[in-house]
Amino acid sequence: MVSEPLTTDERATLKRAAFGAVYLVSNADPGFMAMLRESAAASGAFTHTTGLINEVLTTGALPKLPRDNTEAAVLPALRESLTILAAKAPDQVDAYRSAVLAAVERSASAAHGVTDQEAAIMAKVRAALTGDLGHAGSSA
């Protein structure tokens, strides 16, 4: 149960971080067809969520991601998302983390198997999602 409603900005952060993580993995394996397969695979992970996480990740417009240095924007946003959820909906932290990890894993596996570049990005995403919430605002 949500103890405090999420603001529009907080919802946008959660969505931008989740979709941004998928983008980073998908972008690590170039090619239009691969990107299509990977995006479709990842969206399945988001649609299989429930409750607040499903509402945040499956409604509204797709988030806008920065064109330059997307990784530098997405990884801190993942940590910030966990901090937001820990404060306002602590029972949703694990669901969010699981949804994002499932999405990036599905994305990486969708086209040609997991490449070294995808594995490296997945490790960074996993680290951002499993870090100590007390240090979520620190740079990694």
N, C-alpha and C positions, 0 to 999 in steps of 0.2 A: 504494500500500500504506500502511496506517495504521501509523505508527511507534509510537504510543502509543494505547491505547484511550481513547475519549471517556467521560467520566463521565456519569451520568444527568443531572446539571445542565447539562453542556455540550450534550448532545443536545437537552435541552429548550430551551436558548437558541437553537440553530440552527433548531429547528422553530418556535418562537414568532416568531422574526425573519422567517422565510420566509412563514409564514401571516399574520403581522401586516402584512407589506408588501402582500400580496394584499388583505387587509382594508382597508387604507388606500386603495388604488386603487378597490376596489369601493364603499366607503363614499362616495367622492368623487362617484359617480354614483348618487344615491338612487333607490330604487324596488325593490320586492321581486323582480319578474321580472328586472330588470337584474342584481340581486345574484346571483340563482340562475344565470343564464347566465354571469356573470363568474366565479363560484366554480367552476363545472364546467369552464370553459375553463382556468382556472389549475391545477386538479387534474391535468389532462392533462400539463402541463409537468412536474409533480412525478413522475408515474408513468412518464415517459419517461427518468428519470435512471437511473444504474446505480451499483453498488457502495455505498459508505458513504453517499453522499448519498441514494440511493434508500431505503436502510434507515432512515435518520433521518427522512426526510420522509414516508414512506408507511406506517410502522408505528406502532402505539400510538394513544392518544387524541389528539383535536385539542387544540391548546394553548389555555389560557385567556388572553385578552387583557384588559388593563385597560380599563375603560369610559371613564375620564376620561383625556384627553390621550394617546390611543393612540400618536400620532406620536412623542411624547417618549419613549416606551418602546421603540418598534420601531426607530427609526433607530439609536440606540446599540446595540441588540441585533444589528443587521445588522453593524455595525463589530466588535462583540465576537465574532460568529460567525467573521468572517474571521481575527481574531487567534487564536481557538481552533484553527481549521483550519491556519493558518500554522505554529503550534507543534506540532500533533499529527498532522496529515495534510496536509502542504503540497501534495501532488499532487491534493488534492480542492478547493482554493480556487477554481480556475477553474470546476470543475463546479458548485459551490454557487452562485457568482456568476451563472453562465449560467442555472441552473435558476430562481433567483429573478427575474432579469430577464425570462426567457421567460414566467414565470407572470404577472408584473405587466403585461407587454405583451399577453398573451393576454386577461387579465382586462379591461384597458382597451378592447380592440378588440371584445369579445364582444357587447355590447348595441347601442350606438348610435354606434359609432366612438369615437375618443378625444376626450373633452371637455377643455376648458381646465383644469378642476380635476384631472382625472386626469393630464394631462400634467405639471402642477405637482408632484403627488405622485410621479409616476414619476421626475422629475428629482431629487427629494430621495432617493429610493430608489437611483437610479443613483449619485448622489454618495456616499452612504453605502457603496456596494459597490465604488467605484472609488478611494476615498481611500487615502492612504498608510497602510499597515499599521503603520508606526512611530508614527503618531499616532491609532491606532484608539480609544484611550481618551479622547481629547480631545473636548470638546463642539463641535458644529457649529451 
